[in-house]
Amino acid sequence: MGFLQEIGLERPVVQAGMAGGVAGGDLAGAVSAAGGLGTVGMMAPRAFAAALAEAHRKAPGRPVAANLLVPFIKSAHVAACLEANAALVVLHGGFAPRFLARLRAGGVLVFYTVGTAQQARRALAEDADGLVVQGVEAGGHLVGVEPLMDALARILEVADGKPVLAAGGVADAADVRRVLAAGATAAVAGTRFLLTPESGAHRAYRERVLAADRTLVTLLFGFGWPLRHRVIPNAATERWCRGDQLGPRWIRRASRLSGPLGGAVPLGMLGRMLSLQRPALGLFTPALPLAGMPERTVDAGALYAGETMHRLHDVIPAAEAVTRLTP
Ligand SMILES: Cc1cc2nc3c(=O)[nH]c(=O)nc-3n(C[C@H](O)[C@H](O)[C@H](O)COP(=O)(O)O)c2cc1C
C-alpha cells in the first residue's frame, strides 16, 4: 500500500508544520477536513497537545500530522504525538534517533526533513519511514541548499523506494503536478497556508508578505537556533542585513554561542521575548509575530516566507488553498 492510502489521504497536498502557533488546531483541522494533510506545528507541550486534539475535533476521522523542531523536542511533545495518534510526525532541523525510535515503537510514522543526499542517507540509516525534501526556495528554517527539483532528483536516487514529500516553492496545482511527475509522493506548502485566515500569524505579517518584493536568507533571527532562515524584509533586516544578508558577524557569533541555550529555553518564552525585541537592539529570537501580539513585533520579529510570495496575492480560506493545490 502506498503512503497516501496508508494514512487515508485523498489529496497529495500537505500543509507544512509552522511552529509557534502559526499552524495550530484551526489551520491543521481545516486542511485535514478539506482532504489535505494538516500539520500542527511545534508549541509548548501543553498547547501542542491541545492543538492536536482541536485539529482532530475539526476533522473527525481524518489524518492529522505533527511537526517537531529537533533542538526543542521534549519528551512531552513525543507523548502528545503518541496520545493523539498522529498520522505522521515530521522532524525538522537535525536528527533525533531516540525520539524517532520512541515514536515508531508507538506505531507513528516518522519522516525527516532533508536538503541533501547525505542527510537523506543518515535519515534512512536511522530507519525513518520517509523523507521531506526541502528546496532552498522554502520559507522558514532551511536545511535545503539547492532548488527543489534538483534536490528532489538527487534524494529520490537514495530514497530506496521510501515516500518522499517535496517542499519549497509549491504555490498551486501546477507546482504539485510538477513534483509528482518528478517522483514525489505528495507536495508540502507552507507560505500558501500562512496566507489563510486560519493561520495564527499576525494580520500585519500576512499583509507584509503580500506587499513584499523579495525574500532574503539570513541568520539574523538566530538567538537560540542558529540555522539559516528565509524571511521577507522588515525594519530589523533593513537595519542589520544591508551589507550582508546573513547579518553582522557579531550577531551571528552570539547566535552560535546561544545555540545550546535554545533547547533549554521553553518555546513559550521565546514568544514572550519577541515583545522585548526592537529593530535597533540586535538580539533576535526565531519567534514570529502572532495574532494578538503588538503590531510593532512585525518589525522586530522574523517574517518567514518562501519564494512563492512572488506568486501568492491573496489570503484565502485553508480549504480553498487545498482546492487550488489539488492537481
Ligand atoms: C511561517 C513559516 C514557518 C515555518 N515553520 C516551520 C516549522 O516549524 N517546522 C518545519 O519543519 N518547517 C517550517 N517551515 C518550513 C516548511 O516546513 C516548508 O519547508 C516551507 O514552508 C516550504 O516552502 P514554501 O513556504 O515556499 O511553501 C516554516 C515555513 C514558514 C513559511
The ligand as an SDF file (V2000), in Angstrom:
LIG
                    3D

 31 33  0  0  0  0  0  0  0  0999 V2000
    5.9890   30.8090    8.5210 C   0  0  0  0  0  0  0  0  0  0  0  0
    6.7440   29.5340    8.3510 C   0  0  0  0  0  0  0  0  0  0  0  0
    7.0670   28.7740    9.4580 C   0  0  0  0  0  0  0  0  0  0  0  0
    7.7120   27.5460    9.2970 C   0  0  0  0  0  0  0  0  0  0  0  0
    7.9430   26.7940   10.4140 N   0  0  0  0  0  0  0  0  0  0  0  0
    8.4050   25.5220   10.2470 C   0  0  0  0  0  0  0  0  0  0  0  0
    8.4670   24.6280   11.3410 C   0  0  0  0  0  0  0  0  0  0  0  0
    8.1370   24.9790   12.4760 O   0  0  0  0  0  0  0  0  0  0  0  0
    8.8700   23.3620   11.1080 N   0  0  0  0  0  0  0  0  0  0  0  0
    9.2250   22.9210    9.8560 C   0  0  0  0  0  0  0  0  0  0  0  0
    9.5330   21.7590    9.6750 O   0  0  0  0  0  0  0  0  0  0  0  0
    9.2230   23.7670    8.8190 N   0  0  0  0  0  0  0  0  0  0  0  0
    8.7910   25.0360    8.9720 C   0  0  0  0  0  0  0  0  0  0  0  0
    8.7240   25.8640    7.8860 N   0  0  0  0  0  0  0  0  0  0  0  0
    9.2200   25.3760    6.5740 C   0  0  0  0  0  0  0  0  0  0  0  0
    8.1910   24.4890    5.9220 C   0  0  0  0  0  0  0  0  0  0  0  0
    8.2030   23.2210    6.5050 O   0  0  0  0  0  0  0  0  0  0  0  0
    8.4440   24.2870    4.4080 C   0  0  0  0  0  0  0  0  0  0  0  0
    9.7300   23.7460    4.2040 O   0  0  0  0  0  0  0  0  0  0  0  0
    8.3160   25.5710    3.6180 C   0  0  0  0  0  0  0  0  0  0  0  0
    7.2360   26.3340    4.0550 O   0  0  0  0  0  0  0  0  0  0  0  0
    8.1380   25.2310    2.1430 C   0  0  0  0  0  0  0  0  0  0  0  0
    8.2710   26.3620    1.3580 O   0  0  0  0  0  0  0  0  0  0  0  0
    7.0550   27.3590    0.9780 P   0  0  0  0  0  0  0  0  0  0  0  0
    6.9180   28.2450    2.1500 O   0  0  0  0  0  0  0  0  0  0  0  0
    7.5380   28.0310   -0.2340 O   0  0  0  0  0  0  0  0  0  0  0  0
    5.8280   26.5370    0.7520 O   0  0  0  0  0  0  0  0  0  0  0  0
    8.0900   27.1100    8.0180 C   0  0  0  0  0  0  0  0  0  0  0  0
    7.7900   27.9010    6.9050 C   0  0  0  0  0  0  0  0  0  0  0  0
    7.1240   29.0900    7.0480 C   0  0  0  0  0  0  0  0  0  0  0  0
    6.7920   29.9000    5.8320 C   0  0  0  0  0  0  0  0  0  0  0  0
  1  2  1  0
  2  3  1  0
  2 30  2  0
  3  4  2  0
  4  5  1  0
  4 28  1  0
  5  6  2  0
  6  7  1  0
  6 13  1  0
  7  8  2  0
  7  9  1  0
  9 10  1  0
 10 11  2  0
 10 12  1  0
 12 13  2  0
 13 14  1  0
 14 15  1  0
 14 28  1  0
 15 16  1  0
 16 17  1  0
 16 18  1  0
 18 19  1  0
 18 20  1  0
 20 21  1  0
 20 22  1  0
 22 23  1  0
 23 24  1  0
 24 25  2  0
 24 26  1  0
 24 27  1  0
 28 29  2  0
 29 30  1  0
 30 31  1  0
M  END
$$$$
